[in-house]
Every structure is written in structure tokens, then in C-alpha cells.
Amino acid sequence: MGKKLKGKDLINIGFPQNNSINIALGQIHRYRKKEKKERILEEAKEVLQNPEKFQGNAIWGKVVEGLIKPVEVQMHKLRNTRAPFSIYGENEIDEQAKFQLYDALKLPIATAGALMPDAHAGYGLPIGGVLATDNAVIPYGVGLDIGCRMSLSIYPMKASYIKGKQHQLENILKEHTKFGMYETHRQKHDHELFERPEFEEIPLLKKLKMQAYNQLGTSGSGNHFVEFGVVQITDEHNEFKVPVGEYVGLLTHSGSRALGANIAKHYSYLAGKQCPLPKNVQHLAWLDLNTHDGQEYWLAMNLAGDYAKACHDNIHARISKLLGCKAIVNIENHHNFAWKEVVNGQEQIVHRKGATPAAKNQLGIIPGSMTAPGFIVRGLGNQESLQSASHGAGRKHSRRKCKEKFTKSDIKHQLQMHEVTLLGGGVDEAPMAYKNIKKVMANQQELVEVLGMFTPKIVRMDK
């Protein structure tokens, strides 16, 4: 844009002297600053004359909202009473995580909540926290890693294959999985997801598309992993018709990479601007789903969730090809997301931040640690838990605590005891960092039933 467009330029073409001018300037300077001032003003005139035509438009939709029905920015107070809630495995959960849930339950939009037995403190909602809200979505209630998920492929191979082909399997993980901020696959794969209109229509996503394309099929860092292990099917009446016995399994845990993190940061910032809250709960700022930003976040969040799934599918497809074998079944689930679900007869937004969806007969996978088994589960549809279960064992020690408490030789000893090979992985992901998964499972027997187990044998993580 040659000369910088100013507020008075918009007033001159008829804009009312209210916040719609600031919104328009913000949108123009963020997304259209390279274009000619005259062209922008022509479009802005059209927006004033036919606002309905521009409703939902990526750039002008927010301006139209400012002209027709401005978002009310007001300081929200917490209620004195909490919405109804349930806590599972209460004695195993730290007080801070409970208090974070109690605060969230006092939000004026909160209608119900639950805390899973693997819960620990996080930002805004605790990890393992589930919160139902009325027509509003909390970006930090979903979390930074939108659509972080589990995916388990079971192969028609005997478990003894892992020992017999140990070196080949280690090499597959070393050569064909990518971790950390910068590693990407040399040979990129395309995906129909990149044809989605959101990548064109939402300016933020347009900017993130190329990076998302490059990171497809990669796993990030932290507690994300790709691992070979032994799947033991224990329930003969399983939905996937796999006979009771032991098989080779591939389990992956990762999310939506930079795409999800950038969506989370952008819309958390907007939520904080539109929904000022007391300091102790400012991370719980929400977006009303009737607003432009609320609807845009919902679309972006769903896209990030589908992208996380595409990443897992890509990893599993690459590895299946290298194994020369097709999986007989794949079980998967998100655990950082928000869904529209019916709670007490009303449609609500259910946030699960580090919690597994466990509706009646819904399948999922709840991992332990690199030396503890994970569990294949079937949801029991418990309404008290908002049809949710834990997303893993949950952390007992923070990353900082692990670095103070454990050494590499402590980890080596644990790995040897459990006959696990670790490629990468830091002290902060020590098996001892996690709660006892068997205790966690015992505390949620009314939420899920167990169909089988996955025991890790070769684990690949970020360095």
C-alpha cells in the first residue's frame, strides 16, 4: 500500500466513528498492507453499502460485525458457585489441578466439568480437565497442540517378529520418522486436506499452509513418539474382530505441529482482547461462537484436528509400506479438542484438554509410558465424566523436576529392566516422570473397559 491508510480515510467514505474503524485498520494492516490504498477504499465503500454481502468474509467479515453487531467487550466476573463436576482418582491429583478446574467451573459460560485420574496442572484448564460451556470456545481449553492424538495400527504378525527383526525396525524408526522443530521428510507427500477452502479463506491459515505441507508426517518434540510394541488382545468380543493373542503394533502420539500452535496463539490473543477476565483466570478467555472470530477459530481448530490425523495417517502409511504389511485395524482418538455434544439435553461445547473421548462403544487408546503398557479401551458413555477418560498416565513430576531428580543412567536402568530400546528421548521424558498407569486405569473403571494392551519395545522420540 503506497500511503498508509488512516482512520480519517475511512471516516471520509462514511464509516461511523466507533470501534469498526479500529477493526478495519487492524484487518487491513494485518492482511492487505501491500495493496493500493484506492483499491482498499473502494472495497471498504462496498462493505458500507452492502454489509450482508461480506458477512463471513475472511477480511471484511469482522468489520461488518463491527458495523452491524459489535462484540461487547466487558470485564467478566467469576460466579460464586461452581458448575456441577466430578473428579476421578481424587487422591492421586495435585491440588493446583483441582483449583484450576474449580476456577474454570465458575466462568459464566461453564455448565459442567470433570477431572480425569491422570490430571495435573496446566495453563488455563488443567491437563486432564473436561469443561462444557454454553456456545463459547476457550482456545486454552483446547490447548496449544490442537488435535494432539493417539493412533495404533495392529499388524497380522506374531509379536516375536519384533525381537527377530530388532535392527531393521530400529532403522525404520531412525530413518523414516522425523522429530523436533526442523526435521521434515525429504520426499514430501501431498494430501487432499491442502485443498480445503479454509487454507484460502482464512488469512492466518493461508500464511501457515506451506509450513503445514512441509511438516506433514512429522512428530514434533516433548512427549511425542513413534513406537513398535506388542499388542495383546484380551477381549474376544472386540469390534475389530481380531482373535485374542499377541501381535506387532505401531503406536504414534503427536498433534498439529506449528499449524495448531499458531492457531492457538492467534485466537487466544483475540479471546483475551474480547473477554477480559480476572488475572488468575485470564488464560480461560473465550470466543463466543456467534462472533466472526469464534466461527473462524472453530473452522481453524477443526482443520488443525484433521491435519493432526493426516500426519498420523502419513506416518503409519510410510511405515506399513516399509514393513511390507497392511494393518488389520487402526484405533485412534484426539485428546486436545472441543466438540459440539449434548450435555443434560442441551448442545454444549465440550473441551477435552488431555482427555480421551469415551462415548458409549467409542474406541480409544490410553498410553502408559515408554516402559509401561498402554490400553485399548471402549467407552462406557458415562455422563458424569462428560463421556471422557484419561489421555495417559499423567505426569507425576514436571520437566524441570525430572532434570533435577533423574540421570541418564537411571533411565537406562529402567529401559533395560523392561527390555525397551530408546532412540532419542531426554531426561524430562523419563519413565519415572509418569504416574502408575495401572492405578490410573483402576480409577476409571466406570469410564472405559479394556479390550487389550500395547507394551512398547522400540521407542523413538525427539533428541
N, C-alpha and C positions, 0 to 999 in steps of 0.2 A: 504494500500500500504506500503510495507516494507520500502525501502528507498524512500525518496521523489523524484518524477520525476522532472527533471530540464530542462531548455531551451536547454542546450547543448546536452542532451539526444535526443531531437527532431532534432537538427541540425545534429547530428551523423547519423541519419537514413535518412537524405536528406531534412529536412524541410528548405524552404527558410528563410533567416534571415530578416523576416519582421513581421508585426503585427500578422500573422497567428500563430506564436509561443505563443504570449501572450494570444490569444483567446483560443488556445488548452490547455494551462496551466490552464487558468481560468475555462474552462469547466471540465477538468479532476479533478482539486482540489475541484470544487463545487459538482460534481456528482459521481466521481469514486475513491475518495481518499482511500477507504478501499480495493481496488483491487491491485493485484500484478503488480509491475512495468513492468515486462516482458510481461505480457498479454496485458497491455495498449499499450506498444510499438509495439507489433505485429499488433494490430488493427490500430495504427497510420500509420504503414508502408502500410497497405492495403488501408487506406484512401488516401495516397500519390499516390499509383499505380492506384486505380480506384475511383477517387473522385466522379464521376457521381453516382456510386452505393450508396453513402452516402448522396446525396442531400436530404434535408428534414429530415434526421435522427436527433433525439432529441439531442444527444450529439455532433455528428460529423458534422451535417449539417452546423453549424455555422463556424466550422473550414474549411470545404470545401469552404464556401462562402469567407472566408479569403484568401484561396489559389487561387480561380478562379476569383472572382469579389468582391474585398474588399469593404466594406461600406465606402463611403467617409465621413470623419469627417471634417467638416469645420464650421467656425463661420458664422451663418446666420444673415443677416441684415434684419430689417423690411423694407417693401416698404414705400414709401412716401404717397401713396394713399391707401384708403380702398377699399376692395371688396364691391359690392353693398349690401345694407342691408335695413331692415325695422324694426321699433320699434312700438310696440302696447302698448297703455296706457302710453305714454312717461312721462306725468306729475306725474305719480304715482311711477316712478322708480328712485332710488337714482343715483347720478352722477357717483359714483365709478363703479357701474354695467355697465353703458353705456361706461365708459372709458375702462373697461376690454374687452368689445366687440370690441370697436374701435381698440384696440391693436391687438386682435386676427384677425381682418379683414385685418391687414397689413402683416400677415405672408405670405411668398412667396407661400405657398400651398393653401391659403384661396381663395375661389371662390365666396362665398355668405354667408350671415348671417342674423339672426333675433333675436329680443329680445321680450320675451313674457311679458304680463302685470303683471305677478307675480314676475318679475325678481328682484334679489338682488345680491350683491357682493359675490363671492366665490373664490376658488383657480383656477388660470388659467382662464377658461371660467366662466362667471358669472352663477349663478343658474338661469334657465330660458333662457339660451343662446343656440342658434342653430347655428352651423357652418358647412358649406360644404367645403370639401377640396379635392384636386386632388391626389388620390392614396396614401393617408397618413392618419394614425390614431393617434390621440393625446390621450394618456391614461388619462390625466387630463381633457380632453374634454368630456370624458365619465364619469369620476368621480370615487371616491373610492368605492362607493356602486354600482358595476356593476349590471345592470338589476333590480335596485330598481323599484318596480311596484305596481300597484293597482289591486285588484281583488274583484268583487262584485257578490255575489250569491243572487238571488231573490227566496224566498220560497213561495209556494202556500198557505200562511197562512195570515189571516187578521192581520192588524197592531195592533189591540187590544190585540193580543196574548202576546206582549211584556210586557204590564202592568200586565196582568193576571199571567204571569209566571216569573215575575221580579227576584225572588230569585233563581229559577232554572237556569235562563240564566246567572245571575251573577256568580253562582257556576261553570257553564260550562267554563266561561272565566277564573275564578280563578284557576280551577283545570287542565284545558286542553290546556292552551296556555302557552308558555314559552318565557321569555324575558331576555334581558341583555346578558352579555358576557358568562355566565357559565351555565345557566339553559338549560337542554335538557330533552326530553321526556324519561320517564323510559322505555316505550315499544317502541323500535325503529322500523321503517318501512323501508323496502328495496325499491329501485326504479331502474327501468331499466337504468336510467341515469348513475348509477355507473358502468355499463358495457361498457361505451363509451371508445373507444381506446385512447382518449386524456389523460385519467387518467393513462394510462400505458406509453404512448409515450412521454409525456412532463414531464420531471423530476420534475419541480415545482409542477405540479398537482398531481403527484404520492405522494409527501410528504403531500399534503393537503387533500387527499381523505378521510382519516379516520375521520378527524375533520368535513369535509363536511357531511359525513354519520351521525355522531353524532348530528350535528346541523340541520338536515333535519326537516322541520316543525316548526322551531323556528323563533322568530321575531326580535331579536336584541334590540337596545335601541334607544335613540334620539326621532325622531318624528314618529317612527313605532308604529302601533296599530292594534288591532283586535276589531271590534265593531259591536254590534247589533243596528239596527236602522229601521226607517220607510222608505220604498221605495215608492215614489209616481210616478206612470207612467202618463205622461201628453200628450204624443203624441200617438194617436190611430193607427198611421201608423208605429209603431216601427217594426224593423226587427225581433224581438224575439217573436212577436205575443202574447204579454201579454196585456190583456184588461186594459184600463185606470182604475186606482184605487190605493189603498194603500195596501202594502204587508210588510212582515218581510224581512229584508235584513241583510246580513253579509258582512262587508267591511273590507278588510285587506290591510295594507301598510307595505311592508318590502322588503329587497333585497337579495343579495347573501352571506350575513354573512362574516365569516372570509375568505372563498374561494375568494370572489370578492375583498376584501380589500388587500389580499396578492398578488393577480394577479396585481392589480392596482399599488401597491408599487414597485413590482419587475420590471414591464415593464416601469414604469415612470422613474425609476433609469436608465434602459438601454437607454431609449429615451434621457434622459439628457446627457448621455455619448456620444451618437452618433450624437446629434443635439444640439451643444452649441448655446445658444441664449442670447441676452442682459438680464441683471438681472431682469428687470421689467416684462419680459415675459418668464422667464425660465420654469415656470410650463406648458407652451404650447409646450414643446419639443415633436416632433412627431417621429413615426416609419414609414419608407417607406414600403408600403405593398409588394414591390418586394424583401424585405430582409427576412432573416431567422427569425429574432426577430419580424418583422412586421406580418409575416404569423402566427407565433406562438401565438402572442398576440391576433390576430383575432380569432383563434381557441379557445383560453382560455376564451376570452371575451364572445363568443357565448355559451360556456359551462356554464359559470357563469350565463348568462341570463336564460338558460334553467333550471339551478339549482334553481334560484330565483322563477321561475314559479312552479317548483316541490315543493318548500317549501309552496307556497300559496295553491297549489292543496291538499297538505297533511293536512294543517290546515282546509281547507274547508271540506275535506272528514271526518276528525275526528269529526268536529262539526255537520255536516249533520247527521252522524250516531247517535250522542247523541240527536239530535233533533228528530230522527226517521222520517226524511223527506228529500226527494230529491229536490235539487234546480231545478226550471223550466228554469233558464237561468243563465249563468255566463258571466260577461263582465270584460275584463282585458286589461291592457296595461303596457309596460315598460315606464320608463321616464329617465333612465340614460344609454344611449347605443349609439352605432354607427351602421348605416345601409348603405348598398350599394343602392343608389337610383339615378334616373335620374333627373338631375337639368340642365335646359336650354339645353336639348338634349344630355347631356354627363353623363356617370355614375360617380357619386361622392360619397365620404364618408360623410354622414350627421350625425353629432354629436348632440344629444339632451341631454343636461345636465340639468335635471329638466324641461323637456318639453314633452308634450304628442303628439305622432304621430297622425296627423289629416288628413290623405289622404281622398279622396272622399269616403263617406259612411263608413269610418272606425269608429268603436265604441270605446269609451273610458270613463274613469271616472275621474272627476276632483274634489278632496275633498276640503272642506272648512276648518273648524277647529273642535274641539270637541263640540263646541256649534253652529257651522254654517253649513248649508247644503252643501252637495257635489252635483255634477251634472253629470247625464248620458248624454253623448254627441255623436253626429255623426259628423265626419269630413267633411269639405266642400272642402278640397283639394286645399286650397289657395296657389298658387305658391310663392307669395311674402313672406309668413311666412315659406317657405320651408315645407309646409304641416304639420305645427306644431301648438300647442296651449299650454296654461299654464298647469302646472302639479299640481296646487293647488292655494291657495290664495296668497302664498308667505309670507315671514317674513317681518314684519314691524320693529321689534326690535330683536337685536341679543340675544343669550342665556345669555350673560353677562348682557346686559341691562335689561333683564327680571328679573334677580335676584336682581338687584338694584331697580327696579321700582315697582314690584308686590309682594304681600304677598299671603300666602295660603288662607287667608280669602277672599281676592279679587277674587281668583279663585272660591272658594266655593260659593260666592255670584252669580257669572256668571252661574255656573253649576245649582244652584237652580232656577234661573230665566228661564233657558231653559229646566228644568226637565231632566238633564243628570246625570247619575251615573258614577263616575270616579273611576277605580281601578288602583292604581299606578299613574304614571304621576308626573312630577316635575314642579316647578315654571317656568323653561325655556320653557315649552310647554304650557304656559298659553294661553287661547283662545285669549287674548288681544295682544299676540305676533304677530298675523297674520293680514294681510290686509283684507279689506272688500271684501269677495268673490263675492258679487253681483256686485260691481264696476269692479272687475277683469273680470267677465263674460260679463259685458256691453262693456268692451274694446276689446272683441274678438268675436263680433257677426259675423264678416266676416270670422272667422276661424272655428267655430263649431256652430251646432244648438242643442238645448236642448230637450232631449226626456223624462227626468224625474229627480227626485231629491232623495237624500238619506239624511235623518236627523238622526244624531247619538242620541242614547238613553242610551246605556250601553257601556262605553269605557274602554278598558284595554290597559295599556302602561307599560313600564318598571318603576320600582320604582324610 
